Amino acid sequence: MDKSARPRTTYHTTLVNEDGVTGHTFATGTASNTDFAIDVTSKDIDATNPEQLLGMALATCLNATLEAIEKRDGYDHQTKVRVDVDQAHDTHGLQFFVDVYVYIPEDEVDRETATAWFELAESRCPVSKLMRDSNNVTFTLLDAWE
């Protein structure tokens, strides 16, 4: 979509990586100018990698959306989201496989309501919207937290 055709934005951030797979990625235009140490080899325990950031973005966005749904319906926030991200070889480089697991406690709502919340959250979370049509992404509503 052409930028001029987009609706008015409610939030904007810019992230910049000048170092490649080892170094830093930083956010500009924020009060903190956040700097993320990046190391895709995962040898540096104080660094992160794209897989972790992708999983974190999806888990946080989806659970925040579920929290808003819970609040709307008069419930305390109890949902949990886990995102597993795997990297594998592809015919042209690498690819990610993303498995999303959502848990809504049975003592909070019945299964029918939990399913409705799950489907609504998946359809409303902006990160989920970007990823849900990929063959490499699955969403599962769990019966128990693993």
LINBELKA-V711843 format. One record per residue. N is the residue number from 0. PHI is phi in whole degrees, -180 to 180 (* if undefined). PSI is psi in radians with two decimals (999 if undefined). Layout:
N&PHI&PSI / N&PHI&PSI
//
This chain:
0&*&2.32 / 1&-63&2.43 / 2&-56&-0.62 / 3&-69&-0.34 / 4&-91&-0.12 / 5&-73&2.67 / 6&-69&2.88 / 7&-59&2.29 / 8&-80&2.61 / 9&-104&-0.19 / 10&-157&2.51 / 11&-142&2.44 / 12&-144&2.72 / 13&-126&2.25 / 14&-115&2.42 / 15&-129&2.32 / 16&-124&2.08 / 17&-112&-0.07 / 18&-105&-0.26 / 19&84&-2.40 / 20&-79&-0.27 / 21&-136&2.10 / 22&153&-2.13 / 23&-141&2.56 / 24&-123&2.35 / 25&-133&2.65 / 26&-98&2.31 / 27&-109&2.83 / 28&77&0.23 / 29&-113&2.84 / 30&-60&-0.59 / 31&-97&-0.20 / 32&44&1.03 / 33&-56&2.38 / 34&-122&2.12 / 35&-105&2.14 / 36&-73&2.25 / 37&-116&2.32 / 38&-152&1.75 / 39&-70&-0.24 / 40&-76&-0.22 / 41&60&0.33 / 42&-78&-0.48 / 43&-90&1.90 / 44&-69&-0.23 / 45&-95&0.15 / 46&-116&2.90 / 47&-123&3.14 / 48&-144&2.96 / 49&-59&-0.63 / 50&-61&-0.78 / 51&-67&-0.72 / 52&-67&-0.68 / 53&-62&-0.85 / 54&-62&-0.72 / 55&-65&-0.74 / 56&-61&-0.79 / 57&-70&-0.79 / 58&-62&-0.76 / 59&-69&-0.81 / 60&-62&-0.81 / 61&-66&-0.72 / 62&-72&-0.57 / 63&-65&-0.65 / 64&-66&-0.75 / 65&-62&-0.69 / 66&-60&-0.71 / 67&-65&-0.66 / 68&-67&-0.77 / 69&-58&-0.83 / 70&-61&-0.77 / 71&-57&-0.65 / 72&-93&0.13 / 73&84&0.42 / 74&-112&2.65 / 75&-74&2.68 / 76&-72&2.08 / 77&-133&-0.11 / 78&-71&2.73 / 79&-134&2.52 / 80&-131&2.31 / 81&-122&2.37 / 82&-124&2.14 / 83&-101&2.26 / 84&-121&2.15 / 85&-118&2.51 / 86&-111&2.41 / 87&-144&2.83 / 88&-71&2.58 / 89&-125&3.02 / 90&-66&-0.43 / 91&-129&1.33 / 92&95&-2.29 / 93&-123&2.87 / 94&-144&2.78 / 95&-107&2.58 / 96&-121&2.23 / 97&-123&2.14 / 98&-118&2.12 / 99&-109&2.26 / 100&-122&2.19 / 101&-117&2.34 / 102&-121&2.19 / 103&-122&1.96 / 104&-56&2.41 / 105&-61&-0.52 / 106&-78&-0.12 / 107&-88&-0.95 / 108&-145&2.84 / 109&-73&2.94 / 110&-63&-0.65 / 111&-63&-0.78 / 112&-67&-0.74 / 113&-59&-0.74 / 114&-64&-0.72 / 115&-64&-0.76 / 116&-62&-0.79 / 117&-58&-0.86 / 118&-67&-0.67 / 119&-66&-0.78 / 120&-63&-0.75 / 121&-62&-0.62 / 122&-81&-0.30 / 123&-104&-0.52 / 124&-64&2.12 / 125&-59&-0.63 / 126&-71&-0.71 / 127&-59&-0.73 / 128&-59&-0.63 / 129&-69&-0.52 / 130&-110&-0.37 / 131&-65&-0.37 / 132&-90&0.03 / 133&-77&2.44 / 134&-68&-0.25 / 135&-95&0.12 / 136&-124&2.27 / 137&-124&2.58 / 138&-122&2.26 / 139&-133&2.28 / 140&-91&2.06 / 141&-86&2.63 / 142&-84&-0.45 / 143&-146&2.62 / 144&-78&2.21 / 145&-93&999
//
